[in-house]
Amino acid sequence: MEACTSSYKIILGSSSVPRRKILSEMGYEFTIMPADIDEKSIRKETPEELVMALAEAKANAIISKLQTTSNQERVDEPTVVIAADTVVVYEGVIREKPSSKEEARQFLKDYSGRHAATVGSVLVTNLKTGLRKGEWDRVEIYFNEIPDEIIEKLVDEGITLNVAGGLIIEHPLIFPFVKEMNSKCWVYLQVGTTDSVMGLPKNLTEKLLKEAL
């Protein structure tokens, strides 16, 4: 995937390690500026509405940071902010990060032999023009039976507490039990991609960057 980093600056509004990894894999150089927002204060009826609202709130928080005296920057060249959010949907219920290891364990047990979905958003804001482009996509994930010992190992690591729905399909312990992924995204039905589940779909991000610029 070709990427031109000389014509504009990128600010990634996320502290997510997977999102940083994905954007680096795309060939982009960027700076990181996490958005400090109260995600629980933002509620919407559907997961699609929720992830878009959260991405917008994150983008607005970052722009406000840039406008403060301590972070004052002159936008002499195109600069974009990338904000994103992801939730898991299981049996119609929206799941965010587990509140405890017990909840993470139950989440993983629920997925065993069944299926869940991730709904993620990407929002790109051009700071020079004010143009903002955003979309969401949804990936349906079908699992084989996940052994209890695998679930316990994942929970003990603690990493499941940091991801929506406790779901981290790229982890070598869980990936072998992923049976199938299908994506309902912005334009067509396709095979689901791991980068989308991880929180930053490459093709969608590339598309929105081009549109915002």
C-alpha positions in Angstrom: 0.0 0.0 0.0 1.6 3.2 -1.2 1.5 6.2 1.2 2.8 9.7 0.8 3.9 11.2 4.1 5.6 14.3 2.8 2.5 16.3 1.7 0.6 16.3 5.1 1.0 15.6 8.7 -1.0 12.9 10.6 -2.1 13.0 14.2 -3.4 9.7 15.5 -5.9 10.4 18.2 -5.5 7.1 20.0 -3.2 5.4 22.5 -4.2 2.0 21.1 -1.1 -0.1 20.3 -2.9 -2.1 17.6 -4.0 1.1 15.8 -0.4 2.5 16.0 0.9 -0.7 14.5 -1.6 -0.8 11.7 -1.0 2.9 10.7 2.8 2.2 10.7 2.2 -0.9 8.5 0.4 1.4 6.1 3.7 3.3 5.7 2.6 6.5 7.4 4.6 8.6 9.9 2.5 10.2 12.5 2.4 11.7 16.0 0.2 10.4 18.8 -2.3 12.5 20.8 -4.8 10.5 22.9 -8.2 12.0 23.4 -9.2 12.3 27.1 -12.9 11.9 27.0 -15.5 10.2 29.2 -16.7 7.5 26.8 -19.4 6.3 29.2 -21.1 9.6 29.0 -21.8 9.2 25.3 -24.7 6.7 24.6 -26.5 6.0 21.4 -29.2 3.6 20.3 -27.1 1.6 17.8 -23.5 0.5 17.8 -22.9 2.3 14.5 -24.2 5.6 15.9 -22.2 5.1 19.1 -18.8 4.5 17.4 -19.3 7.4 15.1 -20.2 9.7 18.0 -17.2 8.5 20.1 -14.8 9.1 17.2 -16.3 12.6 16.7 -15.9 13.4 20.4 -12.3 12.2 20.3 -11.5 14.3 17.3 -13.1 17.4 18.9 -11.1 16.8 22.1 -7.8 16.6 20.2 -8.6 19.7 18.2 -9.3 21.6 21.5 -6.0 20.4 22.8 -4.2 21.8 19.7 -5.9 25.1 20.2 -4.7 25.6 23.8 -1.8 27.8 24.6 0.5 25.0 25.6 -0.2 23.0 22.4 -0.5 25.9 19.9 0.5 24.9 16.4 0.4 26.7 13.1 -1.2 24.6 10.4 1.0 25.7 7.6 0.6 22.4 5.7 -2.3 20.0 5.5 -2.7 18.2 8.9 -5.2 15.5 9.6 -6.5 14.0 12.8 -7.5 10.3 12.7 -9.9 9.3 15.4 -11.5 5.8 15.7 -13.6 3.7 18.0 -14.6 0.0 18.2 -17.2 -1.9 20.1 -18.2 -5.6 20.1 -21.9 -6.6 19.7 -23.0 -10.0 21.1 -26.6 -11.0 20.8 -27.6 -7.4 20.1 -25.9 -6.0 23.2 -23.0 -3.5 22.9 -19.9 -4.5 24.7 -17.0 -2.1 25.5 -13.9 -2.9 27.6 -14.5 -5.5 30.3 -14.7 -4.0 33.8 -13.0 -7.0 35.4 -11.3 -10.3 34.7 -14.5 -12.1 35.6 -16.4 -10.2 33.0 -13.6 -10.8 30.4 -13.8 -14.5 31.2 -17.6 -14.5 30.7 -17.3 -12.6 27.4 -14.8 -15.1 26.0 -17.0 -18.1 27.1 -19.9 -16.5 25.3 -18.0 -16.4 22.0 -16.9 -20.0 22.2 -18.7 -21.9 19.4 -20.9 -18.9 18.6 -20.4 -15.5 16.9 -20.0 -11.9 17.7 -19.4 -8.7 15.7 -17.1 -5.7 15.9 -18.4 -2.3 14.8 -15.7 0.2 14.2 -15.5 3.8 13.0 -12.8 5.9 11.4 -13.0 9.7 11.3 -10.5 11.9 9.5 -10.5 15.7 10.0 -8.5 18.0 7.8 -7.4 20.8 10.2 -6.5 23.2 7.4 -9.9 23.1 5.6 -12.1 21.8 8.3 -13.3 19.0 6.1 -14.3 15.8 8.0 -14.9 12.4 6.6 -16.0 9.3 8.5 -17.5 5.9 8.0 -18.1 2.7 10.0 -17.8 -1.0 9.2 -19.0 -4.2 10.9 -17.2 -7.6 10.9 -19.1 -10.7 11.9 -16.7 -13.2 13.6 -17.6 -16.9 13.9 -15.7 -19.0 16.5 -15.0 -22.7 17.0 -15.2 -24.0 20.5 -12.5 -22.2 22.7 -11.1 -24.5 25.4 -11.4 -23.3 28.9 -7.6 -23.4 29.4 -7.1 -21.0 26.5 -9.7 -18.6 28.0 -7.9 -18.8 31.4 -4.5 -18.0 29.8 -5.9 -15.0 28.0 -7.7 -13.7 31.1 -4.5 -14.2 33.2 -2.5 -12.1 30.8 -4.8 -9.2 31.5 -4.7 -8.0 27.9 -8.4 -8.7 27.4 -9.2 -5.8 29.8 -7.9 -3.3 27.3 -10.0 -4.2 24.3 -13.6 -3.9 23.4 -15.6 -6.9 24.4 -12.4 -8.6 25.6 -11.9 -9.7 22.0 -8.4 -9.8 20.6 -8.5 -12.1 17.6 -4.9 -11.4 16.5 -3.6 -13.0 19.7 -1.9 -16.3 18.9 -3.9 -18.1 21.6 -7.3 -17.1 20.1 -6.6 -16.8 16.4 -6.6 -20.5 15.7 -10.2 -20.7 17.0 -11.5 -18.0 14.6 -13.6 -20.0 12.0 -14.7 -17.2 9.7 -15.0 -13.4 9.3 -17.4 -11.4 7.1 -17.5 -7.7 6.8 -20.4 -5.4 6.2 -18.6 -2.2 5.4 -19.1 1.1 3.7 -19.6 -0.1 0.2 -19.8 -3.9 -0.1 -19.8 -7.3 1.6 -16.3 -8.8 1.8 -14.3 -11.2 3.8 -13.6 -9.5 7.2 -10.1 -8.3 7.9 -8.1 -8.6 11.1 -7.1 -4.9 10.9 -10.7 -3.9 11.0 -11.4 -6.0 14.2 -8.2 -4.6 15.7 -9.6 -1.1 15.4 -8.3 0.6 12.2 -9.4 -0.9 8.8 -6.7 -0.1 6.4 -8.8 0.2 3.2 -11.3 2.5 4.9 -8.7 4.6 6.5 -6.9 5.1 3.2 -10.2 6.0 1.5 -11.1 8.6 4.1 -7.6 10.2 4.1 -7.9 10.7 0.3 -11.4 12.2 0.7 -10.4 14.5 3.5 -7.4 15.8 1.6 
